[in-house]
């Protein structure tokens, strides 16, 4: 009854427009069909989508040339205009009504990784960021994925030792330098990471620099394997605003 009363006062709005929908976290049919969900065929390692059919174990050119440290990376959505709105409303606006849907999408995209995972862990912010923003969107996504998959959530597995400028607008090489030696496994979480298979959660996979830096820290702490799972990923050269 309280939920119905709240819907009358604050009717639920679509995640992609101001259109009133039947329940929070919904998207009207016209825009739902425009979402670009990712799946096969894709690179067996980084998940980059292929335009034509390929073998299940096929790798993209980038992974063949320089194999990532993570075992796999998957994303629910291609990072286009619609996905950008979902990400920025979550990241900058703190909009949480889409989290249940996001958790479901991500759990399906990362089903293989989650099946063997021991824990789910978010990409951390520097401790000063939550003081300004009051939340970590990656932690929210990790919580949603953990609930959907039934896997334990290790919210403080990683810490960010230095505050660096935002990755937005940086080139691939600048992104790698910007996150070099920034992450480490928290001393109080080391025992819970060692020997475990970890699924690392973030909002967007752009160049993989942050994923690689976090993976390196987890493997240095003796994690058995690291998979990466994001809400969206960049699939073609675009002006990325995150």
C-alpha positions as CSV (number, residue, x, y, z in Angstrom):
1,X,0.0,0.0,0.0
2,X,2.8,2.4,0.8
3,X,4.5,1.6,-2.5
4,X,1.2,2.3,-4.4
5,X,0.8,5.5,-2.5
6,X,4.4,6.5,-3.4
7,X,3.7,5.8,-7.0
8,X,0.8,8.2,-7.0
9,X,2.8,11.0,-5.5
10,X,6.1,10.2,-7.4
11,X,5.1,8.1,-10.4
12,X,8.0,5.9,-11.7
13,X,9.7,7.3,-14.7
14,X,11.5,5.4,-17.5
15,X,15.3,5.0,-17.1
16,X,15.7,6.6,-20.5
17,X,13.1,9.4,-20.6
18,X,10.5,11.2,-18.6
19,X,7.7,8.8,-19.6
20,X,5.7,7.3,-16.8
21,X,6.1,3.5,-16.6
22,X,4.3,0.8,-14.7
23,X,7.1,0.2,-12.2
24,X,10.5,1.7,-11.1
25,X,13.5,0.7,-13.2
26,X,11.5,0.1,-16.3
27,X,12.0,1.4,-19.9
28,X,9.3,1.9,-22.4
29,X,9.1,-0.5,-25.3
30,X,10.1,2.0,-28.0
31,X,13.5,2.7,-26.3
32,X,14.0,-0.8,-24.8
33,X,14.4,-2.2,-28.4
34,X,17.1,0.4,-29.0
35,X,19.4,-1.0,-26.3
36,X,22.4,-2.8,-27.7
37,X,22.9,-5.9,-25.5
38,X,26.2,-7.7,-26.0
39,X,26.7,-11.4,-26.5
40,X,28.3,-13.8,-28.9
41,X,30.2,-13.8,-31.1
42,X,32.8,-11.9,-29.1
43,X,36.5,-12.2,-28.1
44,X,36.8,-15.1,-25.6
45,X,39.0,-12.9,-23.4
46,X,38.0,-9.2,-23.5
47,X,34.5,-9.7,-24.8
48,X,34.9,-7.3,-27.8
49,X,32.0,-8.1,-30.1
50,X,32.8,-9.6,-33.5
51,X,30.8,-8.6,-36.6
52,X,30.8,-12.1,-38.0
53,X,30.6,-15.6,-36.5
54,X,33.8,-16.9,-34.9
55,X,34.9,-19.9,-32.9
56,X,34.0,-19.8,-29.2
57,X,37.7,-19.5,-28.2
58,X,38.6,-16.8,-30.8
59,X,40.5,-13.8,-29.6
60,X,40.5,-10.3,-31.0
61,X,43.7,-8.7,-32.4
62,X,44.4,-6.7,-29.2
63,X,44.3,-9.7,-27.0
64,X,46.4,-11.8,-29.4
65,X,49.0,-9.0,-29.4
66,X,49.0,-8.4,-25.7
67,X,47.0,-10.8,-23.5
68,X,45.3,-9.1,-20.6
69,X,46.0,-10.2,-17.0
70,X,42.3,-10.8,-16.4
71,X,40.8,-14.1,-17.4
72,X,37.8,-12.5,-19.1
73,X,35.8,-9.3,-19.5
74,X,32.1,-9.1,-20.2
75,X,29.6,-6.2,-20.4
76,X,25.8,-6.1,-20.6
77,X,25.6,-3.2,-23.0
78,X,27.4,-1.4,-25.8
79,X,28.3,2.1,-24.7
80,X,26.1,4.2,-26.9
81,X,23.8,7.2,-26.2
82,X,21.3,5.2,-24.3
83,X,23.9,3.3,-22.2
84,X,25.7,6.7,-21.6
85,X,22.5,8.1,-20.0
86,X,22.1,5.0,-17.8
87,X,25.7,5.2,-16.6
88,X,25.8,9.0,-16.0
89,X,22.4,9.0,-14.2
90,X,23.8,6.4,-11.9
91,X,27.4,7.8,-11.6
92,X,26.7,11.5,-11.4
93,X,23.1,11.6,-10.4
94,X,23.0,8.8,-7.9
95,X,19.9,7.3,-9.6
96,X,19.3,3.9,-8.1
97,X,16.0,2.7,-9.4
98,X,17.7,0.8,-12.3
99,X,20.0,-1.2,-10.2
100,X,17.9,-4.3,-10.0
101,X,17.6,-4.4,-13.8
102,X,21.3,-3.7,-14.2
103,X,22.2,-6.5,-11.8
104,X,20.1,-8.9,-13.9
105,X,21.6,-7.8,-17.2
106,X,25.2,-8.0,-15.8
107,X,24.6,-11.4,-14.2
108,X,23.4,-12.8,-17.6
109,X,26.4,-11.2,-19.4
110,X,28.8,-12.6,-16.9
111,X,27.1,-15.9,-16.2
112,X,30.1,-18.1,-17.1
113,X,32.5,-16.1,-14.9
114,X,30.0,-15.9,-12.0
115,X,29.4,-19.6,-12.1
116,X,33.0,-20.3,-11.0
117,X,33.5,-17.1,-8.9
118,X,34.0,-17.1,-5.2
119,X,33.4,-13.4,-4.6
120,X,32.2,-10.2,-6.3
121,X,34.2,-7.0,-5.7
122,X,33.7,-3.4,-6.9
123,X,36.4,-1.1,-8.4
124,X,37.2,1.3,-5.5
125,X,37.1,5.1,-5.4
126,X,39.7,7.1,-3.5
127,X,38.3,7.7,0.0
128,X,37.8,11.4,-0.7
129,X,35.4,10.7,-3.6
130,X,32.5,9.3,-1.5
131,X,32.8,12.3,0.8
132,X,32.0,14.4,-2.2
133,X,29.6,12.1,-4.1
134,X,28.3,10.1,-1.1
135,X,28.4,6.8,-3.0
136,X,30.4,4.5,-5.2
137,X,28.4,3.5,-8.2
138,X,30.6,0.4,-8.8
139,X,29.8,-0.8,-5.3
140,X,26.1,-0.4,-6.0
141,X,26.4,-2.4,-9.2
142,X,28.5,-5.1,-7.3
143,X,25.8,-5.4,-4.7
144,X,23.1,-5.8,-7.4
145,X,25.2,-8.5,-9.2
146,X,25.9,-10.3,-5.9
147,X,22.1,-10.4,-5.1
148,X,21.3,-11.6,-8.5
149,X,24.0,-14.3,-8.6
150,X,24.0,-15.3,-5.0
151,X,27.7,-14.7,-4.7
152,X,29.3,-13.1,-1.7
153,X,30.1,-9.4,-1.9
154,X,33.6,-8.3,-0.8
155,X,33.0,-4.5,-1.0
156,X,36.4,-3.5,0.5
157,X,38.6,-6.0,-1.3
158,X,40.5,-3.2,-3.1
159,X,41.5,0.3,-2.0
160,X,42.7,3.2,-4.2
161,X,45.9,4.5,-2.7
162,X,46.1,7.8,-4.6
163,X,43.6,10.2,-6.0
164,X,44.2,10.8,-9.7
165,X,42.3,12.9,-12.2
166,X,39.3,11.3,-13.9
167,X,39.9,8.9,-16.8
168,X,37.4,10.7,-18.9
169,X,39.0,12.3,-22.0
170,X,42.4,10.5,-21.6
171,X,44.0,8.4,-24.3
172,X,44.6,4.7,-23.8
173,X,48.3,5.3,-22.8
174,X,47.3,8.2,-20.5
175,X,44.7,6.0,-18.8
176,X,47.3,3.3,-18.1
177,X,49.7,5.8,-16.6
178,X,46.9,7.4,-14.6
179,X,46.1,4.2,-12.8
180,X,49.6,2.7,-12.5
181,X,50.3,1.5,-8.9
182,X,47.1,3.1,-7.7
183,X,45.2,0.0,-6.4
184,X,46.1,-2.5,-3.8
185,X,44.3,-5.2,-1.9
186,X,43.3,-4.0,1.6
187,X,45.3,-5.7,4.4
188,X,42.1,-6.7,6.1
189,X,40.8,-8.4,2.9
190,X,44.0,-10.2,1.8
191,X,43.0,-13.5,3.4
192,X,39.6,-13.4,1.7
193,X,41.2,-12.7,-1.7
194,X,44.0,-15.3,-1.6
195,X,43.2,-18.4,-3.6
196,X,39.8,-17.0,-4.7
197,X,38.3,-16.4,-8.1
198,X,37.1,-12.7,-8.1
199,X,34.6,-11.0,-10.4
200,X,35.6,-7.3,-10.5
201,X,32.7,-5.0,-11.1
202,X,32.8,-1.5,-12.7
203,X,30.4,0.7,-14.6
204,X,32.2,1.0,-18.0
205,X,35.0,-0.8,-19.7
206,X,36.7,1.7,-22.0
207,X,40.4,0.7,-22.7
208,X,40.7,-1.8,-19.9
209,X,43.4,0.2,-18.1
210,X,41.5,0.3,-14.7
211,X,40.5,-3.3,-15.0
212,X,44.1,-4.3,-15.7
213,X,45.4,-2.2,-12.8
214,X,42.9,-3.8,-10.4
215,X,43.5,-7.3,-11.7
216,X,47.3,-6.8,-11.2
217,X,46.7,-5.8,-7.5
218,X,44.4,-8.8,-7.0
219,X,46.8,-11.3,-8.5
220,X,49.6,-9.8,-6.5
221,X,47.6,-10.7,-3.5
222,X,47.4,-14.3,-4.7
223,X,43.9,-14.2,-6.1
224,X,43.4,-17.4,-8.2
225,X,41.8,-15.7,-11.2
226,X,40.1,-12.4,-12.0
227,X,37.1,-11.8,-14.3
228,X,35.8,-8.3,-15.1
229,X,32.1,-7.5,-15.5
230,X,30.7,-4.1,-16.4
231,X,27.4,-2.5,-17.2
232,X,28.6,-1.2,-20.5
233,X,31.7,-1.2,-22.7
234,X,33.0,1.0,-25.6
235,X,32.9,-1.0,-28.8
236,X,34.1,1.5,-31.3
237,X,36.0,4.8,-31.4
238,X,33.7,7.5,-30.0
239,X,33.9,10.7,-28.0
240,X,33.6,8.9,-24.7
241,X,32.1,11.1,-21.9
242,X,32.0,9.2,-18.6
